[in-house]
Amino acid sequence: MADSLSNNLRVNRTTFRVCTFQEAEREDREFWRSQTPIERLRHVEQLRELNYGSEVINAGLQRVLAVSERARS
């Protein structure tokens, strides 16, 4: 993501509705089921960048190799 993700996100505060937790869960499930798998993955990537920052995301995975010897019986 070329630009910082947090600079591009906006919250729509024009709509407000009160509902039960069960209704909110149902609506969340309906929303995510209506999204394509690619759109879901894009949202996951946005959340990862928001939580960890673009520097960590772009750094890649750390590789660790450990060798241990087993005692012979």
Contacts in CASP RR format, 6 or more apart in sequence:
PFRMAT RR
TARGET T0000
AUTHOR 0000-0000-0000
METHOD contacts of the structure
MODEL  1
MADSLSNNLRVNRTTFRVCTFQEAEREDREFWRSQTPIERLRHVEQLREL
NYGSEVINAGLQRVLAVSERARS
1 45 0 8 1.000
1 49 0 8 1.000
1 54 0 8 1.000
4 54 0 8 1.000
5 46 0 8 1.000
5 49 0 8 1.000
5 50 0 8 1.000
5 54 0 8 1.000
6 50 0 8 1.000
9 46 0 8 1.000
9 50 0 8 1.000
19 27 0 8 1.000
32 40 0 8 1.000
35 43 0 8 1.000
45 57 0 8 1.000
48 57 0 8 1.000
49 57 0 8 1.000
END
